[in-house]
Amino acid sequence: MLLVLALMGGVAAGAVVLLPHAARIPPVIAGAATGATALPRRKQDEAAQPYIKFMTLGIALVRERLVQRVHLDACDWSDRFLRGIEASAQLRVFVHDLRLYLLERHPLAAETKIINAIYTDVETAIDVALDVQTGIDEACRQGEREPTDEELIARRQAFATALAQCGHLLRFAYAHGHRSENEELKTLRAKAMSNDAFHSPALPPQRRWFDRWLTR
């Protein structure tokens, strides 16, 4: 990148030095340059390609590498973020809360459609992982045995697929600037990994009409 910037600076400096001498260009050359602008569009594009490639001086390559680096950084961040989740039930709770979190912050129709589409894929992958887990557990219970190596691999692959799908939803949050809300996302993850996420009642206990007299 530094080399590209140095070359661009050299081209700019050369243009600044040569610009005051533009008035000395012979009229014939200026007329030929003006006539060249009247060429068909396709011929102009074909003739300009070498000059465009030279003037950009690798800007496209630098941009491509930057986009790739940002994508890899997003993948690394989402993998580290999901490292503590080890059960499909925890993943389901976290994905559900993450979806609600993103929908509240992205009310636009296009973004809402993307979030819901990714969430559907995650739910499907989690259902598959739970079916694999349930089938293996039932077979081991009936046979009174431990899971085989093939069953362990199948269970791990199904859960890894569900994690990968969840990573897509996290990368959506990353790409739309919500990595800065890392603490809030960590709170959602901690809630999903807590036992309260599965054992706490959905609604608080309702007070009976005579409870207020008992508390006096």
Residue pairs with C-beta under 8 A, 6 or more apart in sequence:
1 62
3 58
4 57
4 58
4 59
4 62
7 57
7 58
8 57
8 59
11 55
11 57
36 44
36 47
37 44
39 47
74 171
74 174
74 175
75 167
75 171
77 170
77 174
77 179
78 167
78 170
78 171
78 174
79 167
81 170
81 185
81 189
82 91
82 163
82 166
82 167
82 170
84 189
84 193
85 91
85 94
85 163
85 189
85 192
85 193
88 126
88 129
88 130
88 133
88 159
88 162
89 130
89 198
90 192
90 193
90 197
91 126
91 159
91 162
91 163
91 166
91 192
92 123
92 126
93 191
93 192
93 197
93 198
94 166
94 188
94 189
94 191
94 192
94 193
95 119
95 122
95 123
95 126
95 166
95 169
97 188
97 191
97 192
98 166
98 169
98 170
98 173
98 185
98 188
99 115
99 116
99 119
99 169
101 184
101 185
101 188
102 115
102 169
102 172
102 173
102 178
103 112
103 115
105 178
106 112
106 115
106 176
111 176
114 172
115 169
115 172
118 165
118 168
118 169
118 172
119 169
121 165
121 168
122 162
122 165
122 166
122 168
122 169
124 165
125 158
125 161
125 162
125 164
125 165
126 162
126 165
128 158
128 161
128 162
129 155
129 158
129 159
129 161
129 162
132 154
132 155
132 158
133 155
133 158
133 159
136 147
136 151
136 154
136 155
139 151
140 146
140 147
140 151
147 155
170 185
173 179
173 181
173 185
178 185
191 197
